[in-house]
Amino acid sequence: MVELSTEAYGASVTGVVLSELLRFLNIQLTPPTFDALHFLIRKLAHLTEYAIFGLLLYHSFDPRHPESWNARSAFGALLVAGLFSLTDEYHQSFVPGRKPSLADCGFDTAGALLALVLLYALRRRRASSKTATRYR
């Protein structure tokens, strides 16, 4: 398993990887633009990672009814994802080259919340289309 909260995935390392990728693609950016892109990519990684984690948690709480919406499972998934994010940031306080960030916890929890909101909207849309089809 890849552990993304280790020094190997710190900002300095991902900055070098992004810099080399841009150099390979022959893309030149000003330092402020590079910094903004690097920041955006790192925060989108937080959102994406925890969106997937939140969905997996949601489905693990109620695997018997994969097509229905369960608010209790969604709340549990969001709570566990948020708490896990806090423990991950706490872990980073002990890793050389890394530092904890409550902002990252916010991005993580927002990723889980976004995925759950999208899942809820998808389930509602699917349910309303089934109802509409039934009454035609």
VODOGU-885719 format. One record per residue (C-alpha): residue number from 1; x, y, z negated; residue in one letter. Coordinates in steps of 0.02 Angstrom, whole numbers, padded with zeros to 5 digits. Layout:
(rec NUM, (X, Y, Z), a)
...
END
This chain:
(rec 1, (00000, 00000, 00000), m)
(rec 2, (00064, 00173, 00043), v)
(rec 3, (00071, 00288, -00106), e)
(rec 4, (00042, 00464, -00041), l)
(rec 5, (00076, 00548, -00207), s)
(rec 6, (00260, 00503, -00206), t)
(rec 7, (00406, 00615, -00159), e)
(rec 8, (00409, 00537, 00015), a)
(rec 9, (00248, 00630, 00058), y)
(rec 10, (00287, 00798, -00021), g)
(rec 11, (00268, 00962, 00071), a)
(rec 12, (00453, 00971, 00113), s)
(rec 13, (00448, 00801, 00199), v)
(rec 14, (00286, 00832, 00294), t)
(rec 15, (00354, 01002, 00345), g)
(rec 16, (00505, 00919, 00425), v)
(rec 17, (00394, 00791, 00513), v)
(rec 18, (00280, 00928, 00580), l)
(rec 19, (00429, 01032, 00634), s)
(rec 20, (00504, 00885, 00728), e)
(rec 21, (00337, 00845, 00810), l)
(rec 22, (00316, 01023, 00869), l)
(rec 23, (00495, 01025, 00933), r)
(rec 24, (00464, 00862, 01027), f)
(rec 25, (00306, 00937, 01104), l)
(rec 26, (00404, 01096, 01144), n)
(rec 27, (00286, 01204, 01042), i)
(rec 28, (00360, 01355, 00956), q)
(rec 29, (00270, 01441, 00814), l)
(rec 30, (00312, 01591, 00707), t)
(rec 31, (00355, 01545, 00527), p)
(rec 32, (00189, 01613, 00460), p)
(rec 33, (00091, 01515, 00591), t)
(rec 34, (00191, 01358, 00552), f)
(rec 35, (00158, 01380, 00366), d)
(rec 36, (-00029, 01403, 00397), a)
(rec 37, (-00036, 01249, 00510), l)
(rec 38, (00062, 01146, 00385), h)
(rec 39, (-00053, 01201, 00243), f)
(rec 40, (-00208, 01161, 00347), l)
(rec 41, (-00146, 00988, 00395), i)
(rec 42, (-00103, 00944, 00215), r)
(rec 43, (-00272, 01002, 00149), k)
(rec 44, (-00366, 00913, 00289), l)
(rec 45, (-00273, 00756, 00238), a)
(rec 46, (-00341, 00776, 00061), h)
(rec 47, (-00518, 00800, 00128), l)
(rec 48, (-00507, 00651, 00245), t)
(rec 49, (-00427, 00533, 00120), e)
(rec 50, (-00557, 00567, -00013), y)
(rec 51, (-00703, 00569, 00111), a)
(rec 52, (-00659, 00389, 00154), i)
(rec 53, (-00631, 00348, -00029), f)
(rec 54, (-00799, 00424, -00077), g)
(rec 55, (-00891, 00321, 00054), l)
(rec 56, (-00805, 00162, -00002), l)
(rec 57, (-00850, 00199, -00182), l)
(rec 58, (-01030, 00238, -00136), y)
(rec 59, (-01051, 00073, -00046), h)
(rec 60, (-00965, -00023, -00186), s)
(rec 61, (-01095, 00038, -00313), f)
(rec 62, (-01245, -00029, -00217), d)
(rec 63, (-01190, -00156, -00085), p)
(rec 64, (-01361, -00241, -00076), r)
(rec 65, (-01447, -00096, 00011), h)
(rec 66, (-01324, -00026, 00139), p)
(rec 67, (-01456, 00068, 00239), e)
(rec 68, (-01544, 00159, 00097), s)
(rec 69, (-01492, 00314, 00001), w)
(rec 70, (-01457, 00298, -00184), n)
(rec 71, (-01427, 00463, -00276), a)
(rec 72, (-01358, 00373, -00430), r)
(rec 73, (-01227, 00283, -00323), s)
(rec 74, (-01182, 00448, -00239), a)
(rec 75, (-01160, 00536, -00406), f)
(rec 76, (-01055, 00391, -00471), g)
(rec 77, (-00946, 00392, -00316), a)
(rec 78, (-00919, 00579, -00329), l)
(rec 79, (-00879, 00567, -00514), l)
(rec 80, (-00754, 00425, -00491), v)
(rec 81, (-00672, 00511, -00342), a)
(rec 82, (-00654, 00673, -00440), g)
(rec 83, (-00584, 00586, -00594), l)
(rec 84, (-00465, 00483, -00488), f)
(rec 85, (-00405, 00642, -00405), s)
(rec 86, (-00365, 00715, -00576), l)
(rec 87, (-00266, 00560, -00624), t)
(rec 88, (-00172, 00565, -00459), d)
(rec 89, (-00122, 00746, -00487), e)
(rec 90, (-00071, 00704, -00666), y)
(rec 91, (00036, 00563, -00596), h)
(rec 92, (00120, 00688, -00480), q)
(rec 93, (00178, 00788, -00630), s)
(rec 94, (00300, 00645, -00666), f)
(rec 95, (00362, 00625, -00486), v)
(rec 96, (00521, 00719, -00440), p)
(rec 97, (00490, 00841, -00299), g)
(rec 98, (00301, 00845, -00326), r)
(rec 99, (00192, 00957, -00432), k)
(rec 100, (00011, 00939, -00486), p)
(rec 101, (-00120, 01054, -00414), s)
(rec 102, (-00298, 01079, -00473), l)
(rec 103, (-00334, 01154, -00302), a)
(rec 104, (-00291, 00986, -00225), d)
(rec 105, (-00417, 00905, -00343), c)
(rec 106, (-00544, 01026, -00274), g)
(rec 107, (-00502, 00978, -00095), f)
(rec 108, (-00510, 00794, -00142), d)
(rec 109, (-00678, 00809, -00227), t)
(rec 110, (-00744, 00917, -00085), a)
(rec 111, (-00694, 00781, 00038), g)
(rec 112, (-00792, 00650, -00058), a)
(rec 113, (-00940, 00769, -00074), l)
(rec 114, (-00937, 00812, 00111), l)
(rec 115, (-00939, 00628, 00161), a)
(rec 116, (-01084, 00592, 00043), l)
(rec 117, (-01184, 00741, 00107), v)
(rec 118, (-01155, 00683, 00287), l)
(rec 119, (-01207, 00507, 00240), l)
(rec 120, (-01365, 00573, 00156), y)
(rec 121, (-01408, 00676, 00312), a)
(rec 122, (-01377, 00527, 00424), l)
(rec 123, (-01488, 00415, 00316), r)
(rec 124, (-01628, 00545, 00314), r)
(rec 125, (-01617, 00568, 00502), r)
(rec 126, (-01621, 00381, 00531), r)
(rec 127, (-01769, 00360, 00413), a)
(rec 128, (-01867, 00500, 00496), s)
(rec 129, (-01835, 00430, 00670), s)
(rec 130, (-01896, 00258, 00613), k)
(rec 131, (-02053, 00339, 00542), t)
(rec 132, (-02082, 00439, 00701), a)
(rec 133, (-02060, 00284, 00809), t)
(rec 134, (-02181, 00187, 00701), r)
(rec 135, (-02322, 00314, 00728), y)
(rec 136, (-02306, 00330, 00917), r)
END
